[in-house]
Amino acid sequence: MFNQQKNNQISSVYGIVKNSSNWKFLRLIENQVDIEVGEHFIGNLESLLGILIYIIDCL
């Protein structure tokens, strides 16, 4: 609602679900949620940081 009131167009919303060492990424576009099939592990920081940078670049 905030973005609608401010006329901010947001094409997608990203999310992260994590438990102790496993990470899973999600994306909401309109009414569709894309949930990543695989999981990422905290031990693979290069992969996690790469995904986070990708999300930031999409904003």
CHARMM internal coordinates of N, CA and C (Angstrom, degrees):
IC EDIT
DIST 1 N 1 CA 1.4288
DIST 1 CA 1 C 1.5210
ANGL 1 N 1 CA 1 C 111.46
DIST 1 C 2 N 1.3226
ANGL 1 CA 1 C 2 N 116.63
DIHE 1 N 1 CA 1 C 2 N -39.89
DIST 2 N 2 CA 1.4590
ANGL 1 C 2 N 2 CA 120.23
DIHE 1 CA 1 C 2 N 2 CA -179.15
DIST 2 CA 2 C 1.5216
ANGL 2 N 2 CA 2 C 110.90
DIHE 1 C 2 N 2 CA 2 C -56.13
DIST 2 C 3 N 1.3344
ANGL 2 CA 2 C 3 N 116.38
DIHE 2 N 2 CA 2 C 3 N -49.34
DIST 3 N 3 CA 1.4621
ANGL 2 C 3 N 3 CA 119.97
DIHE 2 CA 2 C 3 N 3 CA -178.33
DIST 3 CA 3 C 1.5225
ANGL 3 N 3 CA 3 C 111.93
DIHE 2 C 3 N 3 CA 3 C -66.72
DIST 3 C 4 N 1.3095
ANGL 3 CA 3 C 4 N 118.57
DIHE 3 N 3 CA 3 C 4 N -34.14
DIST 4 N 4 CA 1.4600
ANGL 3 C 4 N 4 CA 120.91
DIHE 3 CA 3 C 4 N 4 CA 176.45
DIST 4 CA 4 C 1.5238
ANGL 4 N 4 CA 4 C 110.43
DIHE 3 C 4 N 4 CA 4 C -64.63
DIST 4 C 5 N 1.3115
ANGL 4 CA 4 C 5 N 117.12
DIHE 4 N 4 CA 4 C 5 N -42.89
DIST 5 N 5 CA 1.4595
ANGL 4 C 5 N 5 CA 121.06
DIHE 4 CA 4 C 5 N 5 CA 179.36
DIST 5 CA 5 C 1.5247
ANGL 5 N 5 CA 5 C 111.60
DIHE 4 C 5 N 5 CA 5 C -64.93
DIST 5 C 6 N 1.3268
ANGL 5 CA 5 C 6 N 116.80
DIHE 5 N 5 CA 5 C 6 N -32.65
DIST 6 N 6 CA 1.4690
ANGL 5 C 6 N 6 CA 121.66
DIHE 5 CA 5 C 6 N 6 CA -179.35
DIST 6 CA 6 C 1.5229
ANGL 6 N 6 CA 6 C 112.49
DIHE 5 C 6 N 6 CA 6 C -91.55
DIST 6 C 7 N 1.3339
ANGL 6 CA 6 C 7 N 116.73
DIHE 6 N 6 CA 6 C 7 N 2.71
DIST 7 N 7 CA 1.4728
ANGL 6 C 7 N 7 CA 122.31
DIHE 6 CA 6 C 7 N 7 CA -177.78
DIST 7 CA 7 C 1.5303
ANGL 7 N 7 CA 7 C 112.89
DIHE 6 C 7 N 7 CA 7 C 60.14
DIST 7 C 8 N 1.3142
ANGL 7 CA 7 C 8 N 117.15
DIHE 7 N 7 CA 7 C 8 N 33.35
DIST 8 N 8 CA 1.4657
ANGL 7 C 8 N 8 CA 122.12
DIHE 7 CA 7 C 8 N 8 CA 175.79
DIST 8 CA 8 C 1.5191
ANGL 8 N 8 CA 8 C 108.58
DIHE 7 C 8 N 8 CA 8 C -89.35
DIST 8 C 9 N 1.3086
ANGL 8 CA 8 C 9 N 116.63
DIHE 8 N 8 CA 8 C 9 N 119.92
DIST 9 N 9 CA 1.4579
ANGL 8 C 9 N 9 CA 121.49
DIHE 8 CA 8 C 9 N 9 CA 178.01
DIST 9 CA 9 C 1.5275
ANGL 9 N 9 CA 9 C 109.21
DIHE 8 C 9 N 9 CA 9 C -86.39
DIST 9 C 10 N 1.2997
ANGL 9 CA 9 C 10 N 116.95
DIHE 9 N 9 CA 9 C 10 N 116.18
DIST 10 N 10 CA 1.4601
ANGL 9 C 10 N 10 CA 122.01
DIHE 9 CA 9 C 10 N 10 CA 177.82
DIST 10 CA 10 C 1.5192
ANGL 10 N 10 CA 10 C 107.32
DIHE 9 C 10 N 10 CA 10 C -117.79
DIST 10 C 11 N 1.3369
ANGL 10 CA 10 C 11 N 115.64
DIHE 10 N 10 CA 10 C 11 N 118.18
DIST 11 N 11 CA 1.4594
ANGL 10 C 11 N 11 CA 119.17
DIHE 10 CA 10 C 11 N 11 CA -176.05
DIST 11 CA 11 C 1.5201
ANGL 11 N 11 CA 11 C 112.80
DIHE 10 C 11 N 11 CA 11 C -80.24
DIST 11 C 12 N 1.3250
ANGL 11 CA 11 C 12 N 117.34
DIHE 11 N 11 CA 11 C 12 N -29.54
DIST 12 N 12 CA 1.4548
ANGL 11 C 12 N 12 CA 119.31
DIHE 11 CA 11 C 12 N 12 CA -179.21
DIST 12 CA 12 C 1.5232
ANGL 12 N 12 CA 12 C 110.79
DIHE 11 C 12 N 12 CA 12 C -153.40
DIST 12 C 13 N 1.3332
ANGL 12 CA 12 C 13 N 114.43
DIHE 12 N 12 CA 12 C 13 N 157.04
DIST 13 N 13 CA 1.4630
ANGL 12 C 13 N 13 CA 122.32
DIHE 12 CA 12 C 13 N 13 CA 177.02
DIST 13 CA 13 C 1.5204
ANGL 13 N 13 CA 13 C 106.95
DIHE 12 C 13 N 13 CA 13 C -121.97
DIST 13 C 14 N 1.3202
ANGL 13 CA 13 C 14 N 116.15
DIHE 13 N 13 CA 13 C 14 N 132.33
DIST 14 N 14 CA 1.4613
ANGL 13 C 14 N 14 CA 121.18
DIHE 13 CA 13 C 14 N 14 CA -179.12
DIST 14 CA 14 C 1.5196
ANGL 14 N 14 CA 14 C 109.88
DIHE 13 C 14 N 14 CA 14 C -105.40
DIST 14 C 15 N 1.3197
ANGL 14 CA 14 C 15 N 115.90
DIHE 14 N 14 CA 14 C 15 N 149.99
DIST 15 N 15 CA 1.4464
ANGL 14 C 15 N 15 CA 120.78
DIHE 14 CA 14 C 15 N 15 CA 178.59
DIST 15 CA 15 C 1.5138
ANGL 15 N 15 CA 15 C 111.64
DIHE 14 C 15 N 15 CA 15 C -144.35
DIST 15 C 16 N 1.3074
ANGL 15 CA 15 C 16 N 114.20
DIHE 15 N 15 CA 15 C 16 N 160.85
DIST 16 N 16 CA 1.4670
ANGL 15 C 16 N 16 CA 121.54
DIHE 15 CA 15 C 16 N 16 CA 179.36
DIST 16 CA 16 C 1.5217
ANGL 16 N 16 CA 16 C 107.89
DIHE 15 C 16 N 16 CA 16 C -130.90
DIST 16 C 17 N 1.3254
ANGL 16 CA 16 C 17 N 115.51
DIHE 16 N 16 CA 16 C 17 N 133.67
DIST 17 N 17 CA 1.4551
ANGL 16 C 17 N 17 CA 121.52
DIHE 16 CA 16 C 17 N 17 CA 172.26
DIST 17 CA 17 C 1.5083
ANGL 17 N 17 CA 17 C 105.78
DIHE 16 C 17 N 17 CA 17 C -116.24
DIST 17 C 18 N 1.3190
ANGL 17 CA 17 C 18 N 115.93
DIHE 17 N 17 CA 17 C 18 N 130.12
DIST 18 N 18 CA 1.4575
ANGL 17 C 18 N 18 CA 118.01
DIHE 17 CA 17 C 18 N 18 CA -179.07
DIST 18 CA 18 C 1.5124
ANGL 18 N 18 CA 18 C 110.32
DIHE 17 C 18 N 18 CA 18 C -142.76
DIST 18 C 19 N 1.3102
ANGL 18 CA 18 C 19 N 113.13
DIHE 18 N 18 CA 18 C 19 N 148.19
DIST 19 N 19 CA 1.4514
ANGL 18 C 19 N 19 CA 119.63
DIHE 18 CA 18 C 19 N 19 CA 167.67
DIST 19 CA 19 C 1.5209
ANGL 19 N 19 CA 19 C 105.22
DIHE 18 C 19 N 19 CA 19 C -126.93
DIST 19 C 20 N 1.2301
ANGL 19 CA 19 C 20 N 120.36
DIHE 19 N 19 CA 19 C 20 N 165.42
DIST 20 N 20 CA 1.4669
ANGL 19 C 20 N 20 CA 126.34
DIHE 19 CA 19 C 20 N 20 CA -168.34
DIST 20 CA 20 C 1.5305
ANGL 20 N 20 CA 20 C 115.93
DIHE 19 C 20 N 20 CA 20 C -10.64
DIST 20 C 21 N 1.3232
ANGL 20 CA 20 C 21 N 120.08
DIHE 20 N 20 CA 20 C 21 N -57.52
DIST 21 N 21 CA 1.4632
ANGL 20 C 21 N 21 CA 119.49
DIHE 20 CA 20 C 21 N 21 CA -175.94
DIST 21 CA 21 C 1.5259
ANGL 21 N 21 CA 21 C 114.02
DIHE 20 C 21 N 21 CA 21 C -131.22
DIST 21 C 22 N 1.3124
ANGL 21 CA 21 C 22 N 118.45
DIHE 21 N 21 CA 21 C 22 N -2.74
DIST 22 N 22 CA 1.4736
ANGL 21 C 22 N 22 CA 121.89
DIHE 21 CA 21 C 22 N 22 CA -179.39
DIST 22 CA 22 C 1.5269
ANGL 22 N 22 CA 22 C 110.31
DIHE 21 C 22 N 22 CA 22 C -105.90
DIST 22 C 23 N 1.3351
ANGL 22 CA 22 C 23 N 115.26
DIHE 22 N 22 CA 22 C 23 N 137.72
DIST 23 N 23 CA 1.4590
ANGL 22 C 23 N 23 CA 121.73
DIHE 22 CA 22 C 23 N 23 CA 179.17
DIST 23 CA 23 C 1.5221
ANGL 23 N 23 CA 23 C 109.06
DIHE 22 C 23 N 23 CA 23 C -122.58
DIST 23 C 24 N 1.3276
ANGL 23 CA 23 C 24 N 116.07
DIHE 23 N 23 CA 23 C 24 N 141.83
DIST 24 N 24 CA 1.4562
ANGL 23 C 24 N 24 CA 122.64
DIHE 23 CA 23 C 24 N 24 CA 175.03
DIST 24 CA 24 C 1.5284
ANGL 24 N 24 CA 24 C 107.26
DIHE 23 C 24 N 24 CA 24 C -135.40
DIST 24 C 25 N 1.3304
ANGL 24 CA 24 C 25 N 116.39
DIHE 24 N 24 CA 24 C 25 N 139.03
DIST 25 N 25 CA 1.4633
ANGL 24 C 25 N 25 CA 121.17
DIHE 24 CA 24 C 25 N 25 CA -175.76
DIST 25 CA 25 C 1.5233
ANGL 25 N 25 CA 25 C 110.31
DIHE 24 C 25 N 25 CA 25 C -109.99
DIST 25 C 26 N 1.3380
ANGL 25 CA 25 C 26 N 115.17
DIHE 25 N 25 CA 25 C 26 N 146.59
DIST 26 N 26 CA 1.4586
ANGL 25 C 26 N 26 CA 122.64
DIHE 25 CA 25 C 26 N 26 CA -178.94
DIST 26 CA 26 C 1.5253
ANGL 26 N 26 CA 26 C 109.32
DIHE 25 C 26 N 26 CA 26 C -132.41
DIST 26 C 27 N 1.3314
ANGL 26 CA 26 C 27 N 115.14
DIHE 26 N 26 CA 26 C 27 N 158.50
DIST 27 N 27 CA 1.4599
ANGL 26 C 27 N 27 CA 120.81
DIHE 26 CA 26 C 27 N 27 CA 175.65
DIST 27 CA 27 C 1.5226
ANGL 27 N 27 CA 27 C 108.30
DIHE 26 C 27 N 27 CA 27 C -143.05
DIST 27 C 28 N 1.3162
ANGL 27 CA 27 C 28 N 116.19
DIHE 27 N 27 CA 27 C 28 N 132.35
DIST 28 N 28 CA 1.4553
ANGL 27 C 28 N 28 CA 123.08
DIHE 27 CA 27 C 28 N 28 CA 177.14
DIST 28 CA 28 C 1.5203
ANGL 28 N 28 CA 28 C 108.66
DIHE 27 C 28 N 28 CA 28 C -108.59
DIST 28 C 29 N 1.3409
ANGL 28 CA 28 C 29 N 116.21
DIHE 28 N 28 CA 28 C 29 N 120.94
DIST 29 N 29 CA 1.4574
ANGL 28 C 29 N 29 CA 122.31
DIHE 28 CA 28 C 29 N 29 CA 175.23
DIST 29 CA 29 C 1.5181
ANGL 29 N 29 CA 29 C 106.30
DIHE 28 C 29 N 29 CA 29 C -123.79
DIST 29 C 30 N 1.3350
ANGL 29 CA 29 C 30 N 115.81
DIHE 29 N 29 CA 29 C 30 N 114.38
DIST 30 N 30 CA 1.4609
ANGL 29 C 30 N 30 CA 122.65
DIHE 29 CA 29 C 30 N 30 CA -174.28
DIST 30 CA 30 C 1.5248
ANGL 30 N 30 CA 30 C 109.48
DIHE 29 C 30 N 30 CA 30 C 53.44
DIST 30 C 31 N 1.3222
ANGL 30 CA 30 C 31 N 118.86
DIHE 30 N 30 CA 30 C 31 N -110.96
DIST 31 N 31 CA 1.4687
ANGL 30 C 31 N 31 CA 121.13
DIHE 30 CA 30 C 31 N 31 CA -179.20
DIST 31 CA 31 C 1.5228
ANGL 31 N 31 CA 31 C 112.75
DIHE 30 C 31 N 31 CA 31 C -108.30
DIST 31 C 32 N 1.3136
ANGL 31 CA 31 C 32 N 117.84
DIHE 31 N 31 CA 31 C 32 N 13.06
DIST 32 N 32 CA 1.4693
ANGL 31 C 32 N 32 CA 121.78
DIHE 31 CA 31 C 32 N 32 CA -177.06
DIST 32 CA 32 C 1.5263
ANGL 32 N 32 CA 32 C 110.03
DIHE 31 C 32 N 32 CA 32 C -111.41
DIST 32 C 33 N 1.3301
ANGL 32 CA 32 C 33 N 115.73
DIHE 32 N 32 CA 32 C 33 N 130.65
DIST 33 N 33 CA 1.4577
ANGL 32 C 33 N 33 CA 121.49
DIHE 32 CA 32 C 33 N 33 CA 176.54
DIST 33 CA 33 C 1.5213
ANGL 33 N 33 CA 33 C 108.55
DIHE 32 C 33 N 33 CA 33 C -106.69
DIST 33 C 34 N 1.3239
ANGL 33 CA 33 C 34 N 115.97
DIHE 33 N 33 CA 33 C 34 N 125.61
DIST 34 N 34 CA 1.4623
ANGL 33 C 34 N 34 CA 121.80
DIHE 33 CA 33 C 34 N 34 CA 174.15
DIST 34 CA 34 C 1.5213
ANGL 34 N 34 CA 34 C 107.06
DIHE 33 C 34 N 34 CA 34 C -101.63
DIST 34 C 35 N 1.3312
ANGL 34 CA 34 C 35 N 116.14
DIHE 34 N 34 CA 34 C 35 N 121.01
DIST 35 N 35 CA 1.4633
ANGL 34 C 35 N 35 CA 121.65
DIHE 34 CA 34 C 35 N 35 CA 179.52
DIST 35 CA 35 C 1.5126
ANGL 35 N 35 CA 35 C 107.73
DIHE 34 C 35 N 35 CA 35 C -112.13
DIST 35 C 36 N 1.3031
ANGL 35 CA 35 C 36 N 115.55
DIHE 35 N 35 CA 35 C 36 N 126.10
DIST 36 N 36 CA 1.4625
ANGL 35 C 36 N 36 CA 120.79
DIHE 35 CA 35 C 36 N 36 CA -179.61
DIST 36 CA 36 C 1.5273
ANGL 36 N 36 CA 36 C 109.79
DIHE 35 C 36 N 36 CA 36 C -62.99
DIST 36 C 37 N 1.3107
ANGL 36 CA 36 C 37 N 116.09
DIHE 36 N 36 CA 36 C 37 N 135.95
DIST 37 N 37 CA 1.4591
ANGL 36 C 37 N 37 CA 120.99
DIHE 36 CA 36 C 37 N 37 CA -177.87
DIST 37 CA 37 C 1.5259
ANGL 37 N 37 CA 37 C 111.30
DIHE 36 C 37 N 37 CA 37 C -69.78
DIST 37 C 38 N 1.3133
ANGL 37 CA 37 C 38 N 116.61
DIHE 37 N 37 CA 37 C 38 N -47.14
DIST 38 N 38 CA 1.4607
ANGL 37 C 38 N 38 CA 120.83
DIHE 37 CA 37 C 38 N 38 CA -176.60
DIST 38 CA 38 C 1.5096
ANGL 38 N 38 CA 38 C 112.41
DIHE 37 C 38 N 38 CA 38 C -85.65
DIST 38 C 39 N 1.3088
ANGL 38 CA 38 C 39 N 115.27
DIHE 38 N 38 CA 38 C 39 N 173.48
DIST 39 N 39 CA 1.4608
ANGL 38 C 39 N 39 CA 122.16
DIHE 38 CA 38 C 39 N 39 CA 175.83
DIST 39 CA 39 C 1.5128
ANGL 39 N 39 CA 39 C 109.31
DIHE 38 C 39 N 39 CA 39 C -118.84
DIST 39 C 40 N 1.3060
ANGL 39 CA 39 C 40 N 115.70
DIHE 39 N 39 CA 39 C 40 N 155.95
DIST 40 N 40 CA 1.4616
ANGL 39 C 40 N 40 CA 121.69
DIHE 39 CA 39 C 40 N 40 CA 176.76
DIST 40 CA 40 C 1.5209
ANGL 40 N 40 CA 40 C 107.65
DIHE 39 C 40 N 40 CA 40 C -115.99
DIST 40 C 41 N 1.3036
ANGL 40 CA 40 C 41 N 115.54
DIHE 40 N 40 CA 40 C 41 N 145.70
DIST 41 N 41 CA 1.4550
ANGL 40 C 41 N 41 CA 120.39
DIHE 40 CA 40 C 41 N 41 CA -175.61
DIST 41 CA 41 C 1.5222
ANGL 41 N 41 CA 41 C 110.69
DIHE 40 C 41 N 41 CA 41 C -110.48
DIST 41 C 42 N 1.3149
ANGL 41 CA 41 C 42 N 116.20
DIHE 41 N 41 CA 41 C 42 N 146.25
DIST 42 N 42 CA 1.4580
ANGL 41 C 42 N 42 CA 122.61
DIHE 41 CA 41 C 42 N 42 CA -176.60
DIST 42 CA 42 C 1.5305
ANGL 42 N 42 CA 42 C 111.53
DIHE 41 C 42 N 42 CA 42 C -57.46
DIST 42 C 43 N 1.3128
ANGL 42 CA 42 C 43 N 117.40
DIHE 42 N 42 CA 42 C 43 N -26.04
DIST 43 N 43 CA 1.4573
ANGL 42 C 43 N 43 CA 120.77
DIHE 42 CA 42 C 43 N 43 CA 179.06
DIST 43 CA 43 C 1.5175
ANGL 43 N 43 CA 43 C 113.27
DIHE 42 C 43 N 43 CA 43 C -68.94
DIST 43 C 44 N 1.3260
ANGL 43 CA 43 C 44 N 117.90
DIHE 43 N 43 CA 43 C 44 N -16.74
DIST 44 N 44 CA 1.4608
ANGL 43 C 44 N 44 CA 122.23
DIHE 43 CA 43 C 44 N 44 CA 179.60
DIST 44 CA 44 C 1.5252
ANGL 44 N 44 CA 44 C 108.93
DIHE 43 C 44 N 44 CA 44 C -106.07
DIST 44 C 45 N 1.3228
ANGL 44 CA 44 C 45 N 115.76
DIHE 44 N 44 CA 44 C 45 N 68.91
DIST 45 N 45 CA 1.4576
ANGL 44 C 45 N 45 CA 121.42
DIHE 44 CA 44 C 45 N 45 CA -176.54
DIST 45 CA 45 C 1.5263
ANGL 45 N 45 CA 45 C 112.78
DIHE 44 C 45 N 45 CA 45 C -62.02
DIST 45 C 46 N 1.3221
ANGL 45 CA 45 C 46 N 117.22
DIHE 45 N 45 CA 45 C 46 N -33.80
DIST 46 N 46 CA 1.4652
ANGL 45 C 46 N 46 CA 120.26
DIHE 45 CA 45 C 46 N 46 CA 179.95
DIST 46 CA 46 C 1.5309
ANGL 46 N 46 CA 46 C 110.68
DIHE 45 C 46 N 46 CA 46 C -59.50
DIST 46 C 47 N 1.3049
ANGL 46 CA 46 C 47 N 117.03
DIHE 46 N 46 CA 46 C 47 N -43.06
DIST 47 N 47 CA 1.4539
ANGL 46 C 47 N 47 CA 121.72
DIHE 46 CA 46 C 47 N 47 CA 178.92
DIST 47 CA 47 C 1.5336
ANGL 47 N 47 CA 47 C 111.28
DIHE 46 C 47 N 47 CA 47 C -66.92
DIST 47 C 48 N 1.3218
ANGL 47 CA 47 C 48 N 116.93
DIHE 47 N 47 CA 47 C 48 N -46.41
DIST 48 N 48 CA 1.4654
ANGL 47 C 48 N 48 CA 120.72
DIHE 47 CA 47 C 48 N 48 CA 179.65
DIST 48 CA 48 C 1.5214
ANGL 48 N 48 CA 48 C 111.61
DIHE 47 C 48 N 48 CA 48 C -60.82
DIST 48 C 49 N 1.3203
ANGL 48 CA 48 C 49 N 116.56
DIHE 48 N 48 CA 48 C 49 N -46.43
DIST 49 N 49 CA 1.4653
ANGL 48 C 49 N 49 CA 120.01
DIHE 48 CA 48 C 49 N 49 CA -179.97
DIST 49 CA 49 C 1.5240
ANGL 49 N 49 CA 49 C 111.00
DIHE 48 C 49 N 49 CA 49 C -65.03
DIST 49 C 50 N 1.3171
ANGL 49 CA 49 C 50 N 117.34
DIHE 49 N 49 CA 49 C 50 N -36.76
DIST 50 N 50 CA 1.4604
ANGL 49 C 50 N 50 CA 120.71
DIHE 49 CA 49 C 50 N 50 CA 177.42
DIST 50 CA 50 C 1.5212
ANGL 50 N 50 CA 50 C 111.62
DIHE 49 C 50 N 50 CA 50 C -61.49
DIST 50 C 51 N 1.3167
ANGL 50 CA 50 C 51 N 117.22
DIHE 50 N 50 CA 50 C 51 N -42.14
DIST 51 N 51 CA 1.4646
ANGL 50 C 51 N 51 CA 121.38
DIHE 50 CA 50 C 51 N 51 CA 179.04
DIST 51 CA 51 C 1.5260
ANGL 51 N 51 CA 51 C 110.14
DIHE 50 C 51 N 51 CA 51 C -67.40
DIST 51 C 52 N 1.3206
ANGL 51 CA 51 C 52 N 117.62
DIHE 51 N 51 CA 51 C 52 N -43.29
DIST 52 N 52 CA 1.4599
ANGL 51 C 52 N 52 CA 120.62
DIHE 51 CA 51 C 52 N 52 CA 178.92
DIST 52 CA 52 C 1.5267
ANGL 52 N 52 CA 52 C 111.41
DIHE 51 C 52 N 52 CA 52 C -62.67
DIST 52 C 53 N 1.3139
ANGL 52 CA 52 C 53 N 117.66
DIHE 52 N 52 CA 52 C 53 N -40.01
DIST 53 N 53 CA 1.4708
ANGL 52 C 53 N 53 CA 121.38
DIHE 52 CA 52 C 53 N 53 CA 176.90
DIST 53 CA 53 C 1.5240
ANGL 53 N 53 CA 53 C 110.07
DIHE 52 C 53 N 53 CA 53 C -64.32
DIST 53 C 54 N 1.3237
ANGL 53 CA 53 C 54 N 117.36
DIHE 53 N 53 CA 53 C 54 N -41.26
DIST 54 N 54 CA 1.4633
ANGL 53 C 54 N 54 CA 121.43
DIHE 53 CA 53 C 54 N 54 CA 177.30
DIST 54 CA 54 C 1.5354
ANGL 54 N 54 CA 54 C 110.54
DIHE 53 C 54 N 54 CA 54 C -58.65
DIST 54 C 55 N 1.3367
ANGL 54 CA 54 C 55 N 116.48
DIHE 54 N 54 CA 54 C 55 N -44.58
DIST 55 N 55 CA 1.4627
ANGL 54 C 55 N 55 CA 120.44
DIHE 54 CA 54 C 55 N 55 CA -179.57
DIST 55 CA 55 C 1.5233
ANGL 55 N 55 CA 55 C 110.17
DIHE 54 C 55 N 55 CA 55 C -63.88
DIST 55 C 56 N 1.3119
ANGL 55 CA 55 C 56 N 117.39
DIHE 55 N 55 CA 55 C 56 N -43.76
DIST 56 N 56 CA 1.4668
ANGL 55 C 56 N 56 CA 121.04
DIHE 55 CA 55 C 56 N 56 CA 179.64
DIST 56 CA 56 C 1.5220
ANGL 56 N 56 CA 56 C 110.28
DIHE 55 C 56 N 56 CA 56 C -62.86
DIST 56 C 57 N 1.3274
ANGL 56 CA 56 C 57 N 117.20
DIHE 56 N 56 CA 56 C 57 N -41.37
DIST 57 N 57 CA 1.4658
ANGL 56 C 57 N 57 CA 120.58
DIHE 56 CA 56 C 57 N 57 CA 179.09
DIST 57 CA 57 C 1.5245
ANGL 57 N 57 CA 57 C 112.71
DIHE 56 C 57 N 57 CA 57 C -64.35
DIST 57 C 58 N 1.3291
ANGL 57 CA 57 C 58 N 117.21
DIHE 57 N 57 CA 57 C 58 N -26.89
DIST 58 N 58 CA 1.4712
ANGL 57 C 58 N 58 CA 121.43
DIHE 57 CA 57 C 58 N 58 CA 179.67
DIST 58 CA 58 C 1.5164
ANGL 58 N 58 CA 58 C 112.78
DIHE 57 C 58 N 58 CA 58 C -76.53
DIST 58 C 59 N 1.3188
ANGL 58 CA 58 C 59 N 116.83
DIHE 58 N 58 CA 58 C 59 N -16.42
DIST 59 N 59 CA 1.4691
ANGL 58 C 59 N 59 CA 120.22
DIHE 58 CA 58 C 59 N 59 CA -175.79
DIST 59 CA 59 C 1.4947
ANGL 59 N 59 CA 59 C 112.51
DIHE 58 C 59 N 59 CA 59 C -74.91
END
COOR INIT
IC SEED 1 N 1 CA 1 C
IC BUILD
